[in-house]
Amino acid sequence: MTMINGIRNIEEALTSLDVTDHTLTEQEKKQLDEQGFLLLTGIMESDWIHQVRESYETLMRREGQSAGMEVHQETGTRRLADLVNKGEVFDRMYTHPKVLAGVYHILKREFNLSSLNARDAVPGQGHQALHADWGARTQGEPFHVVNSIWLIDEFTADNGATRVVPGTQHQAGSPGDYMSDPQGEHPDQQLILAPAGSVAIFNAHVWHGGTTNRTATTRRACHAYYTASEHEQQLDQKEYIRKSTYDRITEAARYLLNV
């Protein structure tokens, strides 16, 4: 058994972060099981939203053309990466009890934060093919990844809201095995529409994708992405962790980062 900062397992880390069997209601757990995603409103208070927006734009200006390069850059979007190390204002995202309860409910085993990134589509851009954040999965294979979208701005039908196809986490294979064109609309797809400060937790094997931003402004979101511990993290947190971050965060947070 590997011990990190005195914490022996994910259950101890979650307990330290106030996650219990009752952090999610039975109805919320059922929705994650059946539909594969859960939308929670009112998670971020207005001051926190304001602080995140300020930090977000400061980082965009500071990093310029390099923004997001630690993980991924995408044409037609603004990206940020490694937010674990870029401000205390982001700490509560990847350690939030509701999100962690959802991750554990889906994965049912040891897990780590894979990455904490941000994405917003610029006007006229942002459409993605339906996809899962994992390769083709076989029937009965355990789930490996969970994602959460933190809505820094309101998600509307016009500004590039994420679309999801409920229940597709149970489908073997990939969207291309069922659709002639995963770029197109699926008859069962739903848009995640909610006010700023909401969080969508979803089994990242659910088919999903960004839609086109048809407004004149960007639509900002952060993504706290988790993976079962037997897999590599999207961003190697041990490689990137800064001493100032390590000293600031709790032992349980260090356990989630595997640092």
C-alpha positions in Angstrom: 0.0 0.0 0.0 1.4 3.4 -1.0 1.0 6.2 1.5 1.1 9.8 0.4 1.5 12.4 3.2 0.0 10.0 5.7 -3.1 9.1 3.6 -3.2 5.4 2.7 -6.1 5.2 0.2 -8.7 7.2 -1.8 -11.3 6.5 0.9 -9.2 8.3 3.5 -8.5 11.2 1.2 -12.3 11.6 0.4 -13.2 11.4 4.1 -10.7 14.2 4.8 -12.4 16.3 2.1 -15.8 15.8 3.6 -17.1 13.2 1.1 -19.5 10.7 2.5 -22.0 8.2 1.2 -24.6 10.9 1.5 -22.8 13.7 -0.4 -24.8 12.8 -3.4 -28.5 11.9 -3.1 -29.8 8.5 -4.2 -31.5 10.3 -7.1 -28.2 12.0 -8.2 -26.4 8.6 -8.1 -29.2 7.0 -10.1 -28.9 9.8 -12.7 -25.2 9.2 -13.0 -25.8 5.5 -13.4 -28.5 5.8 -16.0 -27.9 9.0 -17.9 -24.2 9.3 -17.2 -24.2 12.9 -16.3 -25.4 15.2 -13.5 -25.9 18.9 -13.6 -25.6 20.8 -10.3 -26.5 24.5 -10.1 -25.4 27.1 -7.6 -22.1 25.4 -6.7 -20.0 28.5 -7.1 -20.8 31.7 -5.3 -20.7 35.0 -7.2 -17.4 36.2 -5.6 -15.7 32.9 -6.6 -17.0 33.2 -10.2 -15.6 36.7 -10.4 -12.2 35.7 -9.1 -12.0 32.8 -11.5 -12.9 35.0 -14.5 -10.3 37.5 -13.5 -7.6 34.8 -13.2 -8.7 33.2 -16.4 -8.3 36.4 -18.4 -5.0 37.3 -16.7 -3.6 33.9 -17.6 -4.8 34.2 -21.2 -3.0 37.6 -21.6 0.1 36.4 -19.8 0.5 33.1 -21.7 -0.6 34.3 -25.1 0.1 31.9 -27.9 1.5 29.4 -25.4 -1.8 29.1 -23.5 -2.8 25.4 -23.1 0.4 24.0 -24.5 1.1 21.8 -21.4 -1.8 19.6 -22.5 -3.5 20.6 -25.7 -4.2 23.5 -28.0 -7.2 23.5 -30.3 -8.0 25.6 -33.3 -11.0 27.9 -32.8 -10.7 27.8 -29.0 -8.8 29.4 -26.2 -7.2 26.8 -23.9 -5.5 26.9 -20.5 -3.8 23.9 -18.8 -2.1 23.1 -15.5 -4.5 25.2 -13.5 -3.5 23.3 -10.4 -0.4 25.5 -10.3 -1.9 28.7 -11.5 -3.8 30.1 -8.6 -5.5 29.2 -5.3 -8.8 30.2 -6.8 -8.8 26.9 -8.8 -8.1 24.6 -5.8 -11.7 24.1 -4.8 -12.6 22.8 -8.3 -10.7 19.5 -8.2 -11.3 19.0 -4.4 -15.1 19.8 -4.4 -17.0 17.1 -2.4 -19.9 16.8 -4.8 -17.6 16.3 -7.8 -15.4 13.8 -5.9 -18.4 11.9 -4.7 -19.5 11.6 -8.3 -16.1 10.4 -9.5 -15.9 7.7 -6.8 -19.4 6.6 -7.5 -18.6 6.1 -11.2 -15.1 4.7 -11.0 -15.5 2.7 -7.7 -11.7 2.5 -7.1 -8.6 4.5 -6.6 -8.4 7.6 -8.8 -6.3 10.8 -9.4 -6.9 14.1 -10.9 -5.7 13.7 -14.5 -5.7 17.4 -15.4 -7.3 20.7 -14.6 -7.7 22.7 -17.8 -10.0 25.4 -19.4 -11.6 25.7 -22.8 -13.7 28.3 -24.5 -14.8 28.5 -28.1 -14.3 31.8 -29.9 -17.2 33.2 -31.8 -18.1 31.1 -34.8 -16.0 28.1 -33.6 -16.0 25.2 -31.1 -18.0 22.4 -32.8 -16.7 19.0 -32.0 -17.7 15.5 -33.2 -19.4 13.4 -30.6 -16.7 11.5 -28.7 -15.8 9.8 -25.5 -12.7 10.7 -23.5 -11.4 7.2 -23.8 -10.8 4.7 -26.6 -13.5 2.2 -27.7 -14.8 0.3 -24.7 -15.9 -3.3 -24.6 -19.1 -4.4 -23.1 -18.8 -4.8 -19.3 -15.4 -3.1 -19.1 -15.1 -0.9 -16.1 -15.2 2.9 -16.5 -11.9 4.6 -16.5 -12.5 8.4 -16.7 -14.8 11.0 -15.3 -14.9 14.7 -16.3 -16.5 17.8 -14.7 -17.3 21.0 -16.5 -17.3 24.2 -14.3 -19.4 26.8 -16.0 -17.6 30.1 -15.6 -20.1 31.7 -18.0 -23.7 30.7 -18.6 -24.2 27.9 -21.1 -26.9 28.8 -23.6 -28.2 27.1 -26.8 -26.2 29.7 -28.8 -22.8 30.1 -27.1 -21.3 26.6 -27.6 -22.8 24.6 -24.8 -21.6 21.0 -24.5 -23.9 18.3 -25.9 -24.3 14.9 -24.4 -26.1 11.7 -25.4 -27.5 10.2 -22.2 -26.8 6.6 -21.5 -24.1 6.1 -24.1 -21.6 5.2 -21.4 -23.1 1.7 -21.7 -22.5 1.4 -25.4 -19.5 -0.7 -26.5 -17.3 0.8 -29.2 -17.4 4.4 -30.2 -19.8 6.9 -31.8 -18.5 6.1 -35.3 -19.8 2.5 -34.9 -23.3 3.8 -34.6 -23.4 7.0 -36.6 -22.5 7.7 -40.2 -21.2 11.2 -39.1 -20.4 11.9 -35.4 -20.1 15.5 -36.4 -23.8 15.6 -36.9 -26.6 15.8 -34.4 -27.7 12.7 -32.5 -31.5 12.3 -32.1 -31.1 11.8 -28.3 -28.5 14.5 -27.6 -29.1 17.1 -25.0 -27.4 20.5 -24.4 -26.0 21.3 -21.0 -27.8 24.6 -20.4 -27.3 26.3 -17.0 -26.2 29.5 -15.3 -22.6 30.4 -14.5 -21.5 28.7 -11.3 -23.0 25.4 -12.2 -21.1 22.1 -12.5 -21.8 19.2 -14.8 -20.3 15.9 -13.7 -20.2 13.2 -16.3 -19.0 9.7 -17.0 -16.5 10.6 -19.7 -17.4 7.5 -21.6 -20.7 9.3 -22.4 -20.7 10.6 -26.0 -20.3 14.4 -25.9 -18.9 17.3 -27.7 -18.8 21.1 -27.9 -21.1 23.0 -30.2 -20.6 26.1 -32.2 -20.5 29.4 -30.4 -22.9 31.6 -32.4 -22.5 34.7 -30.2 -20.1 37.6 -30.3 -18.3 36.6 -27.0 -16.4 33.7 -25.6 -18.0 31.0 -23.3 -15.6 30.0 -20.6 -15.4 26.7 -18.7 -12.9 24.8 -16.6 -12.6 21.0 -16.8 -11.5 18.9 -13.8 -10.8 15.5 -15.3 -10.1 12.3 -13.3 -8.8 8.9 -14.2 -8.5 5.6 -12.4 -5.1 5.4 -10.7 -3.8 2.5 -12.8 -3.7 4.9 -15.8 -1.4 7.7 -16.6 -2.6 11.2 -15.8 -3.2 13.5 -18.8 -0.8 15.9 -17.1 2.0 14.4 -15.0 1.3 16.3 -11.7 4.6 15.1 -10.2 6.5 16.6 -13.0 4.6 19.9 -13.0 3.9 20.5 -9.3 5.4 23.7 -7.9 6.7 24.0 -4.4 4.3 26.9 -3.7 1.4 24.7 -4.8 2.5 21.7 -2.8 2.9 23.8 0.4 -0.5 25.4 -0.1 -2.7 22.4 -0.6 -3.9 19.8 1.8 -2.6 16.3 2.2 -5.8 15.0 0.6 -5.3 17.3 -2.4 -1.7 16.0 -2.7 -3.1 12.4 -2.7 -5.6 13.3 -5.5 -2.7 14.8 -7.5 -0.4 11.8 -6.7 2.3 14.1 -5.5 
